[in-house]
Amino acid sequence: MATPLTLHTESGADGTPRLIATGEIDLSNIARFTRALAEASAGTPETVTVDLTAVKYLDSAGINALFDHADQVDRLHVIVHPFLIRVLTISGLSKIATVEPAPGAADSGSGE
């Protein structure tokens, strides 16, 4: 049974593609997440924003999908719940993509 995950694609205020995920990203739903990443960029090599503000769990399959996608676009911008900042920094994703906490989420407690 797949872990609950909702995916929605829209255009940001500047027209850049934005993928918004809610739930958890793991091996059970990685194919849907990977497909949504590809559809969000729709062949454009420009900036793509992935909003993971409402995602509190991301396993290695999800991290690998983000790495793969960062290789396919000029700039990957990932907005995450503060719980995920450390994981994405340690993984090295923050070296090849812009990774930042969700606006206003910095005080929500990351356990530090």
MDAnalysis code that builds the backbone (N, CA, C; Angstrom):
import MDAnalysis as mda
import numpy as np

u = mda.Universe.empty(336, n_residues=112, atom_resindex=np.repeat(np.arange(112), 3), trajectory=True)
u.add_TopologyAttr("name", ["N", "CA", "C"] * 112)
u.add_TopologyAttr("resid", np.arange(1, 113))
u.add_TopologyAttr("resname", ["MET", "ALA", "THR", "PRO", "LEU", "THR", "LEU", "HIS", "THR", "GLU", "SER", "GLY", "ALA", "ASP", "GLY", "THR", "PRO", "ARG", "LEU", "ILE", "ALA", "THR", "GLY", "GLU", "ILE", "ASP", "LEU", "SER", "ASN", "ILE", "ALA", "ARG", "PHE", "THR", "ARG", "ALA", "LEU", "ALA", "GLU", "ALA", "SER", "ALA", "GLY", "THR", "PRO", "GLU", "THR", "VAL", "THR", "VAL", "ASP", "LEU", "THR", "ALA", "VAL", "LYS", "TYR", "LEU", "ASP", "SER", "ALA", "GLY", "ILE", "ASN", "ALA", "LEU", "PHE", "ASP", "HIS", "ALA", "ASP", "GLN", "VAL", "ASP", "ARG", "LEU", "HIS", "VAL", "ILE", "VAL", "HIS", "PRO", "PHE", "LEU", "ILE", "ARG", "VAL", "LEU", "THR", "ILE", "SER", "GLY", "LEU", "SER", "LYS", "ILE", "ALA", "THR", "VAL", "GLU", "PRO", "ALA", "PRO", "GLY", "ALA", "ALA", "ASP", "SER", "GLY", "SER", "GLY", "GLU"])
u.atoms.positions = np.array([
    [0.842, -1.177, 0.000],
    [0.000, 0.000, 0.000],
    [0.892, 1.247, 0.000],
    [0.611, 2.166, -0.877],
    [1.414, 3.379, -1.011],
    [1.145, 4.340, 0.145],
    [2.214, 4.979, 0.585],
    [2.124, 6.018, 1.595],
    [1.370, 7.204, 0.997],
    [0.488, 7.857, 1.770],
    [-0.267, 8.993, 1.232],
    [0.654, 10.128, 0.754],
    [0.414, 10.563, -0.473],
    [1.164, 11.674, -1.065],
    [0.257, 12.383, -2.052],
    [0.139, 13.685, -1.881],
    [-0.622, 14.515, -2.809],
    [0.362, 15.397, -3.546],
    [0.208, 15.475, -4.877],
    [1.103, 16.283, -5.710],
    [0.268, 17.245, -6.545],
    [0.724, 18.475, -6.620],
    [0.019, 19.519, -7.366],
    [1.063, 20.379, -8.074],
    [0.846, 20.667, -9.330],
    [1.766, 21.521, -10.084],
    [1.064, 22.814, -10.451],
    [1.793, 23.915, -10.320],
    [1.274, 25.236, -10.694],
    [2.428, 26.095, -11.169],
    [2.119, 27.289, -11.610],
    [3.147, 28.251, -12.004],
    [3.303, 29.264, -10.888],
    [4.554, 29.581, -10.553],
    [4.815, 30.590, -9.542],
    [4.473, 31.971, -10.077],
    [4.588, 32.985, -9.236],
    [4.274, 34.359, -9.634],
    [5.126, 34.809, -10.815],
    [6.344, 34.276, -10.916],
    [7.230, 34.645, -12.019],
    [7.105, 33.701, -13.213],
    [6.155, 32.761, -13.141],
    [5.925, 31.848, -14.249],
    [6.719, 30.555, -14.198],
    [7.585, 30.416, -13.188],
    [8.373, 29.190, -13.095],
    [7.504, 28.047, -12.575],
    [7.786, 26.829, -13.023],
    [7.014, 25.677, -12.545],
    [7.253, 25.436, -11.060],
    [6.178, 25.002, -10.379],
    [6.246, 24.746, -8.946],
    [5.486, 23.453, -8.662],
    [6.179, 22.478, -8.078],
    [5.560, 21.225, -7.667],
    [5.365, 21.275, -6.162],
    [4.141, 21.072, -5.716],
    [3.825, 21.111, -4.289],
    [3.456, 19.693, -3.852],
    [4.157, 19.202, -2.838],
    [3.909, 17.858, -2.314],
    [3.409, 17.939, -0.877],
    [2.470, 17.060, -0.548],
    [1.935, 16.969, 0.807],
    [1.893, 15.492, 1.190],
    [2.422, 15.169, 2.354],
    [2.409, 13.782, 2.814],
    [3.819, 13.300, 3.088],
    [4.100, 12.061, 2.676],
    [5.416, 11.472, 2.849],
    [5.898, 10.927, 1.516],
    [7.206, 11.015, 1.279],
    [7.782, 10.513, 0.031],
    [8.704, 9.353, 0.385],
    [8.354, 8.175, -0.140],
    [9.164, 6.984, 0.110],
    [9.095, 6.058, -1.096],
    [9.674, 4.885, -0.957],
    [9.756, 3.937, -2.059],
    [8.379, 3.558, -2.612],
    [7.352, 3.567, -1.767],
    [6.024, 3.153, -2.216],
    [5.375, 4.133, -3.193],
    [5.810, 5.390, -3.185],
    [5.184, 6.374, -4.074],
    [6.211, 7.158, -4.901],
    [7.441, 6.661, -4.945],
    [8.504, 7.394, -5.633],
    [8.242, 7.535, -7.133],
    [7.609, 6.560, -7.747],
    [7.324, 6.652, -9.185],
    [6.404, 7.844, -9.469],
    [5.404, 8.049, -8.627],
    [4.504, 9.200, -8.787],
    [5.254, 10.513, -8.596],
    [6.126, 10.563, -7.579],
    [6.889, 11.778, -7.306],
    [7.844, 12.081, -8.463],
    [8.540, 11.077, -8.950],
    [9.481, 11.260, -10.059],
    [8.754, 11.728, -11.314],
    [7.616, 11.118, -11.599],
    [6.810, 11.515, -12.762],
    [6.343, 12.974, -12.620],
    [5.923, 13.357, -11.409],
    [5.474, 14.734, -11.170],
    [6.619, 15.727, -11.339],
    [7.832, 15.362, -10.908],
    [8.992, 16.230, -11.116],
    [9.229, 16.454, -12.606],
    [9.169, 15.378, -13.380],
    [9.388, 15.477, -14.824],
    [8.304, 16.317, -15.487],
    [7.063, 16.114, -15.088],
    [5.958, 16.877, -15.671],
    [6.028, 18.350, -15.277],
    [6.470, 18.646, -14.065],
    [6.564, 20.036, -13.614],
    [7.559, 20.818, -14.453],
    [8.661, 20.180, -14.799],
    [9.662, 20.884, -15.607],
    [9.305, 20.863, -17.079],
    [8.496, 19.910, -17.504],
    [7.986, 19.817, -18.883],
    [9.047, 20.123, -19.936],
    [10.238, 19.600, -19.725],
    [11.294, 19.779, -20.713],
    [12.056, 21.084, -20.612],
    [11.633, 21.998, -19.748],
    [12.346, 23.263, -19.605],
    [13.583, 23.066, -18.736],
    [14.715, 23.583, -19.144],
    [15.916, 23.446, -18.322],
    [16.030, 24.556, -17.274],
    [15.028, 25.409, -17.200],
    [15.111, 26.552, -16.293],
    [14.784, 26.153, -14.859],
    [14.626, 27.138, -14.004],
    [14.353, 26.918, -12.590],
    [13.047, 26.165, -12.380],
    [13.094, 25.198, -11.477],
    [11.915, 24.465, -11.037],
    [11.910, 24.516, -9.517],
    [10.776, 24.878, -8.930],
    [10.651, 24.912, -7.478],
    [9.883, 23.684, -7.023],
    [10.418, 23.012, -6.011],
    [9.748, 21.871, -5.398],
    [9.432, 22.270, -3.965],
    [8.148, 22.389, -3.664],
    [7.708, 22.819, -2.336],
    [7.386, 21.581, -1.496],
    [8.282, 21.286, -0.550],
    [8.115, 20.142, 0.342],
    [7.774, 20.610, 1.757],
    [7.190, 21.794, 1.859],
    [6.839, 22.371, 3.154],
    [5.971, 21.424, 3.973],
    [5.039, 20.730, 3.321],
    [4.107, 19.844, 4.022],
    [4.563, 18.383, 4.005],
    [5.842, 18.157, 3.706],
    [6.409, 16.803, 3.728],
    [7.349, 16.716, 4.929],
    [7.049, 15.777, 5.835],
    [7.890, 15.634, 7.031],
    [8.734, 14.379, 6.985],
    [8.556, 13.555, 5.942],
    [9.377, 12.353, 5.792],
    [9.758, 12.198, 4.329],
    [11.040, 12.018, 4.101],
    [11.590, 11.862, 2.759],
    [12.689, 10.818, 2.855],
    [12.479, 9.643, 2.234],
    [13.520, 8.620, 2.342],
    [14.551, 8.777, 1.234],
    [15.495, 7.855, 1.170],
    [16.593, 7.968, 0.205],
    [16.106, 7.944, -1.241],
    [15.002, 7.268, -1.511],
    [14.462, 7.271, -2.876],
    [14.047, 8.685, -3.273],
    [13.431, 9.413, -2.363],
    [13.031, 10.796, -2.632],
    [14.229, 11.710, -2.806],
    [15.248, 11.513, -1.983],
    [16.467, 12.312, -2.100],
    [17.139, 12.043, -3.440],
    [17.214, 10.774, -3.833],
    [17.805, 10.430, -5.133],
    [17.028, 11.042, -6.288],
    [15.704, 11.069, -6.186],
    [14.883, 11.684, -7.237],
    [15.195, 13.172, -7.353],
    [15.392, 13.842, -6.230],
    [15.745, 15.264, -6.254],
    [17.127, 15.474, -6.878],
    [18.088, 14.617, -6.533],
    [19.420, 14.696, -7.145],
    [19.326, 14.513, -8.660],
    [18.604, 13.491, -9.091],
    [18.457, 13.228, -10.530],
    [17.827, 14.421, -11.237],
    [16.829, 15.008, -10.609],
    [16.154, 16.144, -11.237],
    [17.045, 17.383, -11.267],
    [17.848, 17.569, -10.229],
    [18.777, 18.712, -10.203],
    [19.749, 18.639, -11.374],
    [20.077, 17.427, -11.809],
    [20.971, 17.248, -12.956],
    [20.299, 17.599, -14.285],
    [18.963, 17.643, -14.298],
    [18.227, 17.844, -15.544],
    [17.764, 19.279, -15.772],
    [17.871, 20.126, -14.771],
    [17.425, 21.512, -14.898],
    [18.567, 22.451, -14.518],
    [18.481, 23.700, -14.979],
    [19.522, 24.667, -14.643],
    [19.566, 24.964, -13.153],
    [18.400, 25.046, -12.543],
    [18.351, 25.413, -11.127],
    [17.161, 24.741, -10.468],
    [17.445, 23.971, -9.444],
    [16.396, 23.345, -8.655],
    [16.306, 24.095, -7.341],
    [15.117, 24.548, -7.018],
    [14.865, 25.305, -5.793],
    [13.936, 24.446, -4.939],
    [14.393, 24.029, -3.769],
    [13.613, 23.157, -2.905],
    [13.292, 23.902, -1.618],
    [12.007, 24.029, -1.337],
    [11.536, 24.658, -0.103],
    [11.053, 23.526, 0.791],
    [11.603, 23.441, 2.002],
    [11.304, 22.286, 2.848],
    [10.871, 22.666, 4.250],
    [10.213, 21.727, 4.879],
    [9.908, 21.828, 6.301],
    [11.262, 21.804, 7.029],
    [11.437, 22.559, 8.097],
    [12.721, 22.593, 8.799],
    [13.245, 21.217, 9.221],
    [12.367, 20.242, 9.414],
    [12.811, 18.897, 9.775],
    [13.723, 18.300, 8.709],
    [13.578, 18.723, 7.463],
    [14.325, 18.124, 6.362],
    [15.609, 18.865, 5.999],
    [15.826, 20.036, 6.532],
    [17.020, 20.816, 6.182],
    [18.294, 20.017, 6.445],
    [18.419, 19.455, 7.617],
    [19.635, 18.719, 7.971],
    [19.856, 17.536, 7.027],
    [18.818, 16.772, 6.734],
    [18.939, 15.603, 5.852],
    [19.425, 16.024, 4.465],
    [18.850, 17.091, 3.920],
    [19.230, 17.516, 2.571],
    [20.606, 18.180, 2.550],
    [21.026, 18.743, 3.663],
    [22.378, 19.305, 3.751],
    [23.409, 18.187, 3.838],
    [23.167, 17.217, 4.705],
    [24.089, 16.089, 4.857],
    [24.189, 15.284, 3.565],
    [23.079, 15.135, 2.858],
    [23.080, 14.363, 1.610],
    [23.893, 15.042, 0.513],
    [24.094, 16.355, 0.653],
    [24.829, 17.107, -0.358],
    [23.936, 17.805, -1.367],
    [22.626, 17.614, -1.272],
    [21.725, 18.254, -2.232],
    [21.856, 19.769, -2.184],
    [22.112, 20.312, -1.000],
    [22.217, 21.770, -0.870],
    [23.428, 22.337, -1.604],
    [24.344, 21.467, -2.060],
    [25.500, 21.930, -2.837],
    [25.181, 22.080, -4.321],
    [24.130, 21.409, -4.786],
    [23.792, 21.481, -6.216],
    [22.406, 22.068, -6.467],
    [21.684, 22.362, -5.389],
    [20.349, 22.952, -5.500],
    [20.181, 23.967, -4.378],
    [19.279, 24.900, -4.566],
    [18.945, 25.838, -3.503],
    [17.959, 25.142, -2.576],
    [18.348, 24.970, -1.330],
    [17.488, 24.323, -0.333],
    [17.286, 25.325, 0.787],
    [16.015, 25.638, 1.068],
    [15.736, 26.607, 2.125],
    [14.490, 26.224, 2.897],
    [14.442, 26.654, 4.170],
    [13.243, 26.352, 4.957],
    [12.061, 27.155, 4.440],
    [10.899, 26.610, 4.658],
    [9.667, 27.296, 4.273],
    [9.556, 28.614, 5.021],
    [9.086, 29.671, 4.342],
    [8.904, 30.954, 5.026],
    [7.985, 30.796, 6.226],
    [8.402, 31.345, 7.345],
    [7.588, 31.283, 8.550],
    [7.639, 29.971, 9.293],
    [8.360, 28.989, 8.752],
    [8.427, 27.681, 9.395],
    [9.642, 27.534, 10.289],
    [10.526, 28.498, 10.299],
    [11.767, 28.388, 11.058],
    [11.529, 28.205, 12.547],
    [10.425, 28.709, 13.065],
    [10.158, 28.608, 14.496],
    [9.326, 27.391, 14.853],
    [9.069, 26.486, 13.890],
    [8.178, 25.356, 14.164],
    [8.878, 24.227, 14.875],
    [10.169, 24.382, 15.149],
    [10.867, 23.381, 15.963],
    [11.471, 22.267, 15.150],
    [12.770, 22.295, 15.003],
    [13.464, 21.239, 14.277],
    [14.210, 20.317, 15.233],
    [13.898, 20.428, 16.528],
    [14.525, 19.557, 17.505],
    [15.897, 20.027, 17.949],
    [16.308, 21.224, 17.609],
    [17.615, 21.736, 18.012],
    [17.461, 22.782, 19.078],
])
